[in-house]
Amino acid sequence: MSKCGYIRARVEPKLKEDVEGLLATIGLSPSQAITLFYTQIKLNKGIPFPIKISNEVTLEALKDSENTKGLTRYKSAKDMFKGLGV
């Protein structure tokens, strides 16, 4: 398979430097690491590791969002737009 897709991303220079150093230690180029990451996302049908929330403000907002009395729930975006008359 020909590799001709491009990904452009902006990251902090220090993060880039640190990660590229670690990748070199294990013998991976940044392109190989990104390909590996994308492959794992495809195989797992999502991010291949748990993503945790440690921010107290976010946790409080999530707790508040559980109180959904008086809110209308929809099964899909299509149903929501229909319900809103859009």
Beta strands, then each sheet from edge to edge (+ up, - down):
end
